[in-house]
Protein backbone atom coordinates (compact mmCIF):
# COMPACT_ATOMS: atom_id res chain seq x y z
CA UNK A 1 0.00 0.00 0.00
CA UNK A 2 2.81 2.33 0.89
CA UNK A 3 4.52 1.57 -2.42
CA UNK A 4 1.43 2.84 -4.31
CA UNK A 5 1.44 6.11 -2.36
CA UNK A 6 5.02 6.96 -3.36
CA UNK A 7 4.30 7.49 -7.12
CA UNK A 8 1.23 9.56 -6.23
CA UNK A 9 3.28 11.69 -3.85
CA UNK A 10 5.97 12.23 -6.49
CA UNK A 11 3.31 13.15 -9.06
CA UNK A 12 1.72 15.75 -6.77
CA UNK A 13 5.16 17.08 -5.87
CA UNK A 14 6.06 17.45 -9.55
CA UNK A 15 2.78 19.27 -10.21
CA UNK A 16 3.48 21.58 -7.29
CA UNK A 17 6.91 22.47 -8.69
CA UNK A 18 5.47 23.05 -12.17
CA UNK A 19 2.81 25.38 -10.77
CA UNK A 20 5.38 27.18 -8.63
CA UNK A 21 7.73 27.57 -11.61
CA UNK A 22 4.89 28.88 -13.78
CA UNK A 23 3.84 31.36 -11.09
CA UNK A 24 7.39 32.66 -10.61
CA UNK A 25 7.91 32.95 -14.38
CA UNK A 26 4.68 34.91 -14.78
CA UNK A 27 5.56 37.16 -11.85
CA UNK A 28 9.00 37.82 -13.32
CA UNK A 29 7.51 38.73 -16.70
CA UNK A 30 5.08 41.16 -15.07
CA UNK A 31 7.87 42.82 -13.08
CA UNK A 32 10.07 43.11 -16.17
CA UNK A 33 7.22 44.66 -18.15
CA UNK A 34 6.65 47.24 -15.42
CA UNK A 35 10.31 48.10 -14.79
CA UNK A 36 12.14 47.64 -18.09
CA UNK A 37 11.17 49.80 -21.03
CA UNK A 38 11.77 48.77 -24.62
CA UNK A 39 12.66 52.38 -25.45
CA UNK A 40 15.27 53.08 -22.79
CA UNK A 41 17.33 51.23 -20.16
CA UNK A 42 16.38 51.32 -16.49
CA UNK A 43 19.57 53.20 -15.55
CA UNK A 44 20.42 56.13 -17.81
CA UNK A 45 22.81 59.06 -17.99
CA UNK A 46 25.07 59.48 -14.98
CA UNK A 47 23.37 56.49 -13.28
CA UNK A 48 24.27 54.09 -16.09
CA UNK A 49 26.84 51.45 -15.18
CA UNK A 50 28.56 52.23 -18.50
CA UNK A 51 29.35 55.67 -17.10
CA UNK A 52 32.04 54.09 -14.92
CA UNK A 53 34.07 53.10 -17.99
CA UNK A 54 32.62 55.10 -20.88
CA UNK A 55 35.44 54.71 -23.40
CA UNK A 56 36.51 52.24 -26.05
CA UNK A 57 39.09 52.13 -28.79
CA UNK A 58 39.72 50.90 -32.31
CA UNK A 59 41.38 49.01 -33.89
CA UNK A 60 40.68 45.94 -31.84
CA UNK A 61 41.05 42.75 -33.83
CA UNK A 62 40.98 40.54 -30.75
CA UNK A 63 38.59 41.47 -27.96
CA UNK A 64 40.48 39.20 -25.58
CA UNK A 65 43.43 41.59 -25.58
CA UNK A 66 44.03 45.33 -26.01
CA UNK A 67 47.50 45.03 -27.55
CA UNK A 68 48.31 46.45 -31.00
CA UNK A 69 51.36 44.66 -32.41
CA UNK A 70 52.58 44.66 -36.00
CA UNK A 71 55.52 45.02 -38.40
CA UNK A 72 55.34 48.25 -40.40
CA UNK A 73 57.18 46.64 -43.33
CA UNK A 74 54.78 43.70 -43.51
CA UNK A 75 51.32 44.48 -44.96
CA UNK A 76 50.00 41.12 -43.80
CA UNK A 77 50.87 42.20 -40.28
CA UNK A 78 49.24 45.65 -40.22
CA UNK A 79 46.38 45.29 -42.73
CA UNK A 80 44.08 43.53 -40.21
CA UNK A 81 44.23 46.71 -38.11
CA UNK A 82 43.64 48.90 -41.14
CA UNK A 83 40.70 46.76 -42.22
CA UNK A 84 39.24 46.88 -38.72
CA UNK A 85 39.28 50.68 -38.87
CA UNK A 86 37.86 50.75 -42.40
CA UNK A 87 34.97 48.57 -41.27
CA UNK A 88 34.39 50.86 -38.30
CA UNK A 89 34.29 54.03 -40.41
CA UNK A 90 32.13 52.39 -43.07
CA UNK A 91 29.27 52.80 -40.59
CA UNK A 92 29.90 56.56 -40.62
CA UNK A 93 30.20 56.75 -44.40
CA UNK A 94 26.90 54.91 -44.73
CA UNK A 95 25.20 57.67 -42.73
CA UNK A 96 27.07 60.60 -44.29
CA UNK A 97 25.88 59.84 -47.83
CA UNK A 98 22.24 60.05 -46.76
CA UNK A 99 20.24 63.23 -47.48
CA UNK A 100 20.54 65.95 -44.86
CA UNK A 101 16.83 65.75 -44.08
CA UNK A 102 16.43 64.29 -40.62
CA UNK A 103 19.87 65.46 -39.48
CA UNK A 104 21.06 68.60 -37.76
CA UNK A 105 23.63 70.90 -39.32
CA UNK A 106 26.50 71.20 -36.86
CA UNK A 107 29.11 73.85 -37.62
CA UNK A 108 31.21 76.21 -35.50
CA UNK A 109 29.77 74.84 -32.27
CA UNK A 110 26.16 75.49 -33.32
CA UNK A 111 23.57 72.77 -33.89
CA UNK A 112 20.59 73.53 -36.14
CA UNK A 113 17.93 72.47 -35.33
CA UNK A 114 19.01 72.19 -31.71
CA UNK A 115 16.89 69.17 -30.86
CA UNK A 116 18.08 65.92 -29.26
CA UNK A 117 15.90 64.04 -31.74
CA UNK A 118 18.18 65.12 -34.59
CA UNK A 119 21.84 64.11 -34.68
CA UNK A 120 24.97 65.53 -36.22
CA UNK A 121 26.81 63.67 -38.93
CA UNK A 122 30.41 62.94 -38.02
CA UNK A 123 32.81 63.39 -40.93
CA UNK A 124 36.16 61.54 -40.63
CA UNK A 125 37.88 64.42 -42.45
CA UNK A 126 38.28 66.12 -39.04
CA UNK A 127 40.71 63.32 -38.16
CA UNK A 128 43.18 64.82 -40.67
CA UNK A 129 45.92 62.26 -41.45
CA UNK A 130 44.09 59.44 -39.63
CA UNK A 131 41.96 58.40 -42.59
CA UNK A 132 41.67 55.29 -44.73
CA UNK A 133 43.48 56.92 -47.67
CA UNK A 134 46.60 56.95 -45.47
CA UNK A 135 46.00 53.46 -44.10
CA UNK A 136 45.54 55.25 -40.77
CA UNK A 137 49.32 55.63 -40.58
CA UNK A 138 50.04 51.93 -40.02
CA UNK A 139 52.19 51.53 -43.13
CA UNK A 140 54.51 54.37 -42.05
CA UNK A 141 54.95 53.50 -38.36
CA UNK A 142 52.64 56.35 -37.32
CA UNK A 143 49.58 54.39 -36.21
CA UNK A 144 46.28 56.03 -35.34
CA UNK A 145 44.18 54.78 -32.46
CA UNK A 146 40.55 55.82 -32.50
CA UNK A 147 38.99 56.69 -29.15
CA UNK A 148 35.23 56.68 -28.77
CA UNK A 149 32.67 57.21 -26.04
CA UNK A 150 30.22 54.35 -25.69
CA UNK A 151 26.56 54.88 -26.45
CA UNK A 152 25.25 55.65 -22.97
CA UNK A 153 21.54 56.40 -23.07
CA UNK A 154 20.80 59.92 -21.89
CA UNK A 155 24.40 60.71 -20.95
CA UNK A 156 25.35 64.37 -21.10
CA UNK A 157 28.93 65.37 -20.30
CA UNK A 158 28.94 67.04 -16.90
CA UNK A 159 31.47 69.72 -17.82
CA UNK A 160 33.62 70.91 -14.94
CA UNK A 161 34.92 74.18 -16.41
CA UNK A 162 32.95 75.65 -19.30
CA UNK A 163 35.38 78.56 -19.63
CA UNK A 164 38.15 76.03 -20.26
CA UNK A 165 36.09 74.11 -22.81
CA UNK A 166 32.47 73.15 -23.41
CA UNK A 167 33.55 69.68 -24.52
CA UNK A 168 34.91 66.56 -22.84
CA UNK A 169 38.69 66.54 -23.32
CA UNK A 170 41.02 63.57 -23.64
CA UNK A 171 44.75 63.04 -23.26
CA UNK A 172 46.89 59.91 -23.36
CA UNK A 173 50.02 59.13 -21.37
CA UNK A 174 52.58 56.42 -20.87
CA UNK A 175 51.18 54.31 -18.05
CA UNK A 176 54.59 54.43 -16.42
CA UNK A 177 56.79 57.52 -16.10
CA UNK A 178 59.74 55.79 -17.79
CA UNK A 179 57.70 55.41 -20.99
CA UNK A 180 56.86 59.08 -21.41
CA UNK A 181 59.80 59.99 -23.66
CA UNK A 182 60.19 56.73 -25.60
CA UNK A 183 56.55 56.43 -26.57
CA UNK A 184 57.01 59.21 -29.16
CA UNK A 185 54.81 62.24 -29.78
CA UNK A 186 51.04 62.04 -29.58
CA UNK A 187 48.88 64.03 -31.97
CA UNK A 188 45.14 64.43 -31.44
CA UNK A 189 42.45 65.02 -34.08
CA UNK A 190 40.33 67.04 -33.55
CA UNK A 191 42.31 68.99 -30.98
CA UNK A 192 42.34 72.12 -28.91
CA UNK A 193 45.21 73.83 -27.08
CA UNK A 194 44.47 75.08 -23.56
CA UNK A 195 47.18 76.80 -21.52
CA UNK A 196 49.83 75.33 -23.81
CA UNK A 197 48.52 71.76 -23.46
CA UNK A 198 47.05 69.95 -26.47
CA UNK A 199 43.93 67.85 -25.90
CA UNK A 200 41.68 65.83 -28.12
CA UNK A 201 38.00 66.62 -27.66
CA UNK A 202 34.59 65.03 -28.20
CA UNK A 203 32.18 67.62 -29.55
CA UNK A 204 29.36 68.21 -27.07
CA UNK A 205 26.86 68.64 -29.91
CA UNK A 206 26.66 64.85 -30.33
CA UNK A 207 25.16 64.23 -26.90
CA UNK A 208 22.87 62.86 -25.56
CA UNK A 209 22.32 59.50 -27.21
CA UNK A 210 18.65 58.48 -26.99
CA UNK A 211 18.52 55.84 -29.76
CA UNK A 212 18.16 58.46 -32.47
CA UNK A 213 17.96 57.52 -36.11
CA UNK A 214 21.43 56.99 -37.65
CA UNK A 215 23.30 58.13 -34.54
CA UNK A 216 27.08 57.81 -34.76
CA UNK A 217 29.21 58.84 -31.76
CA UNK A 218 32.05 61.35 -32.14
CA UNK A 219 35.59 59.99 -32.05
CA UNK A 220 39.10 61.29 -31.42
CA UNK A 221 42.13 59.99 -33.29
CA UNK A 222 45.42 59.68 -31.42
CA UNK A 223 48.36 59.36 -33.80
CA UNK A 224 51.67 58.15 -32.40
CA UNK A 225 54.73 59.49 -34.23
CA UNK A 226 58.44 58.78 -33.73
CA UNK A 227 57.69 55.79 -31.56
CA UNK A 228 60.64 53.71 -30.40
CA UNK A 229 60.75 50.40 -32.27
CA UNK A 230 60.73 46.92 -30.78
CA UNK A 231 59.49 48.16 -27.43
CA UNK A 232 56.19 47.46 -25.73
CA UNK A 233 54.43 50.57 -24.44
CA UNK A 234 51.51 50.73 -22.06
CA UNK A 235 49.28 53.71 -22.79
CA UNK A 236 46.38 55.09 -20.83
CA UNK A 237 43.87 57.71 -21.97
CA UNK A 238 41.73 59.77 -19.62
CA UNK A 239 38.76 62.06 -20.03
CA UNK A 240 39.26 65.55 -18.62
CA UNK A 241 37.01 68.49 -17.79
CA UNK A 242 34.28 66.28 -16.30
CA UNK A 243 32.97 66.66 -12.76
CA UNK A 244 32.69 62.91 -12.32
CA UNK A 245 35.89 60.91 -12.69
CA UNK A 246 35.76 57.98 -15.10
CA UNK A 247 37.92 54.92 -15.52
CA UNK A 248 40.88 55.27 -17.91
CA UNK A 249 41.11 53.50 -21.24
CA UNK A 250 44.20 51.31 -21.50
CA UNK A 251 45.91 49.68 -24.46
CA UNK A 252 49.37 48.50 -25.43
CA UNK A 253 51.37 48.95 -28.63
CA UNK A 254 54.56 47.53 -30.12
CA UNK A 255 55.95 48.14 -33.61
CA UNK A 256 58.73 45.97 -35.05
Legacy VTK file of the C-alpha trace (Angstrom):
# vtk DataFile Version 3.0
C-alpha trace
ASCII
DATASET POLYDATA
POINTS 256 float
0.000 0.000 0.000
2.812 2.327 0.895
4.520 1.569 -2.422
1.426 2.840 -4.306
1.435 6.110 -2.362
5.018 6.960 -3.361
4.300 7.487 -7.118
1.229 9.565 -6.231
3.275 11.687 -3.850
5.965 12.231 -6.489
3.309 13.149 -9.060
1.717 15.746 -6.768
5.164 17.079 -5.870
6.063 17.449 -9.552
2.775 19.266 -10.211
3.484 21.581 -7.291
6.910 22.471 -8.686
5.474 23.046 -12.169
2.813 25.376 -10.768
5.383 27.180 -8.630
7.732 27.572 -11.609
4.893 28.884 -13.779
3.841 31.360 -11.088
7.388 32.659 -10.613
7.908 32.951 -14.385
4.681 34.912 -14.782
5.557 37.160 -11.848
8.998 37.822 -13.319
7.508 38.732 -16.705
5.077 41.159 -15.066
7.872 42.815 -13.076
10.070 43.115 -16.169
7.223 44.660 -18.148
6.655 47.239 -15.425
10.313 48.095 -14.789
12.141 47.644 -18.091
11.165 49.802 -21.034
11.773 48.768 -24.622
12.655 52.379 -25.445
15.265 53.080 -22.790
17.329 51.231 -20.159
16.377 51.317 -16.492
19.567 53.203 -15.552
20.424 56.131 -17.809
22.809 59.063 -17.994
25.066 59.481 -14.978
23.366 56.495 -13.283
24.275 54.086 -16.087
26.838 51.446 -15.185
28.560 52.228 -18.501
29.348 55.665 -17.099
32.039 54.089 -14.915
34.066 53.099 -17.994
32.623 55.104 -20.876
35.435 54.714 -23.403
36.508 52.242 -26.046
39.094 52.132 -28.792
39.725 50.900 -32.314
41.376 49.012 -33.890
40.684 45.943 -31.842
41.047 42.750 -33.833
40.977 40.537 -30.751
38.595 41.473 -27.955
40.476 39.196 -25.582
43.433 41.591 -25.580
44.030 45.327 -26.010
47.500 45.031 -27.553
48.312 46.450 -31.001
51.364 44.663 -32.405
52.585 44.661 -36.001
55.522 45.023 -38.405
55.335 48.246 -40.404
57.181 46.640 -43.332
54.779 43.697 -43.514
51.324 44.484 -44.959
49.995 41.119 -43.796
50.873 42.203 -40.284
49.244 45.646 -40.221
46.383 45.292 -42.728
44.079 43.527 -40.209
44.233 46.707 -38.107
43.641 48.904 -41.144
40.697 46.764 -42.218
39.242 46.882 -38.720
39.279 50.684 -38.868
37.863 50.747 -42.398
34.968 48.572 -41.268
34.394 50.856 -38.298
34.294 54.026 -40.407
32.130 52.390 -43.072
29.270 52.798 -40.587
29.905 56.556 -40.617
30.201 56.745 -44.399
26.900 54.907 -44.726
25.200 57.671 -42.734
27.074 60.597 -44.291
25.883 59.836 -47.832
22.242 60.051 -46.763
20.239 63.232 -47.478
20.544 65.954 -44.864
16.826 65.750 -44.082
16.428 64.287 -40.622
19.868 65.456 -39.485
21.058 68.603 -37.764
23.626 70.904 -39.318
26.499 71.203 -36.857
29.108 73.847 -37.616
31.215 76.207 -35.500
29.770 74.843 -32.266
26.157 75.489 -33.323
23.565 72.768 -33.894
20.594 73.526 -36.145
17.927 72.467 -35.330
19.011 72.189 -31.709
16.885 69.169 -30.860
18.077 65.915 -29.257
15.896 64.039 -31.740
18.181 65.124 -34.590
21.836 64.111 -34.684
24.973 65.531 -36.225
26.814 63.668 -38.928
30.413 62.936 -38.017
32.809 63.392 -40.929
36.156 61.543 -40.632
37.881 64.422 -42.448
38.283 66.123 -39.040
40.715 63.316 -38.163
43.176 64.822 -40.675
45.918 62.258 -41.447
44.094 59.444 -39.626
41.959 58.400 -42.588
41.667 55.293 -44.731
43.482 56.923 -47.669
46.604 56.955 -45.467
46.000 53.462 -44.101
45.537 55.253 -40.774
49.325 55.632 -40.577
50.039 51.931 -40.021
52.190 51.529 -43.125
54.513 54.367 -42.055
54.954 53.505 -38.358
52.645 56.347 -37.324
49.583 54.393 -36.205
46.284 56.032 -35.337
44.185 54.781 -32.456
40.549 55.818 -32.499
38.989 56.691 -29.151
35.229 56.676 -28.775
32.672 57.211 -26.043
30.221 54.352 -25.690
26.560 54.877 -26.449
25.245 55.647 -22.966
21.543 56.397 -23.072
20.795 59.918 -21.893
24.396 60.706 -20.954
25.347 64.370 -21.097
28.930 65.370 -20.300
28.937 67.044 -16.897
31.470 69.720 -17.816
33.618 70.911 -14.942
34.923 74.177 -16.407
32.952 75.650 -19.299
35.377 78.562 -19.631
38.151 76.029 -20.259
36.087 74.106 -22.812
32.466 73.153 -23.409
33.545 69.682 -24.522
34.912 66.557 -22.842
38.690 66.542 -23.323
41.022 63.572 -23.642
44.754 63.040 -23.260
46.893 59.912 -23.359
50.016 59.125 -21.371
52.576 56.421 -20.874
51.180 54.315 -18.055
54.589 54.427 -16.423
56.791 57.523 -16.104
59.742 55.789 -17.788
57.699 55.409 -20.987
56.855 59.076 -21.410
59.805 59.990 -23.663
60.194 56.728 -25.596
56.546 56.431 -26.573
57.006 59.211 -29.155
54.811 62.239 -29.780
51.041 62.036 -29.580
48.878 64.031 -31.970
45.135 64.435 -31.436
42.453 65.021 -34.075
40.332 67.038 -33.553
42.305 68.987 -30.985
42.340 72.120 -28.905
45.211 73.833 -27.078
44.472 75.080 -23.560
47.179 76.802 -21.518
49.826 75.331 -23.814
48.517 71.765 -23.459
47.050 69.952 -26.470
43.926 67.850 -25.904
41.679 65.833 -28.122
38.004 66.620 -27.664
34.592 65.035 -28.201
32.182 67.623 -29.547
29.359 68.212 -27.069
26.859 68.636 -29.912
26.663 64.846 -30.330
25.162 64.226 -26.900
22.867 62.862 -25.557
22.324 59.502 -27.208
18.654 58.476 -26.994
18.521 55.841 -29.756
18.157 58.461 -32.474
17.961 57.521 -36.113
21.431 56.986 -37.654
23.301 58.130 -34.538
27.077 57.806 -34.765
29.207 58.845 -31.763
32.053 61.346 -32.142
35.591 59.994 -32.050
39.096 61.288 -31.416
42.132 59.991 -33.289
45.417 59.683 -31.423
48.360 59.359 -33.799
51.672 58.153 -32.403
54.726 59.489 -34.227
58.438 58.783 -33.727
57.686 55.789 -31.557
60.642 53.710 -30.403
60.750 50.405 -32.273
60.730 46.916 -30.780
59.490 48.160 -27.427
56.188 47.458 -25.732
54.435 50.572 -24.441
51.510 50.726 -22.062
49.283 53.709 -22.785
46.378 55.087 -20.826
43.871 57.712 -21.968
41.727 59.772 -19.621
38.760 62.057 -20.027
39.255 65.550 -18.616
37.010 68.488 -17.790
34.282 66.285 -16.301
32.974 66.661 -12.759
32.689 62.906 -12.320
35.895 60.913 -12.694
35.764 57.978 -15.104
37.922 54.917 -15.519
40.876 55.275 -17.914
41.105 53.500 -21.241
44.199 51.314 -21.504
45.909 49.675 -24.457
49.373 48.501 -25.433
51.372 48.949 -28.630
54.560 47.529 -30.117
55.950 48.143 -33.611
58.729 45.971 -35.047
LINES 1 257
256 0 1 2 3 4 5 6 7 8 9 10 11 12 13 14 15 16 17 18 19 20 21 22 23 24 25 26 27 28 29 30 31 32 33 34 35 36 37 38 39 40 41 42 43 44 45 46 47 48 49 50 51 52 53 54 55 56 57 58 59 60 61 62 63 64 65 66 67 68 69 70 71 72 73 74 75 76 77 78 79 80 81 82 83 84 85 86 87 88 89 90 91 92 93 94 95 96 97 98 99 100 101 102 103 104 105 106 107 108 109 110 111 112 113 114 115 116 117 118 119 120 121 122 123 124 125 126 127 128 129 130 131 132 133 134 135 136 137 138 139 140 141 142 143 144 145 146 147 148 149 150 151 152 153 154 155 156 157 158 159 160 161 162 163 164 165 166 167 168 169 170 171 172 173 174 175 176 177 178 179 180 181 182 183 184 185 186 187 188 189 190 191 192 193 194 195 196 197 198 199 200 201 202 203 204 205 206 207 208 209 210 211 212 213 214 215 216 217 218 219 220 221 222 223 224 225 226 227 228 229 230 231 232 233 234 235 236 237 238 239 240 241 242 243 244 245 246 247 248 249 250 251 252 253 254 255
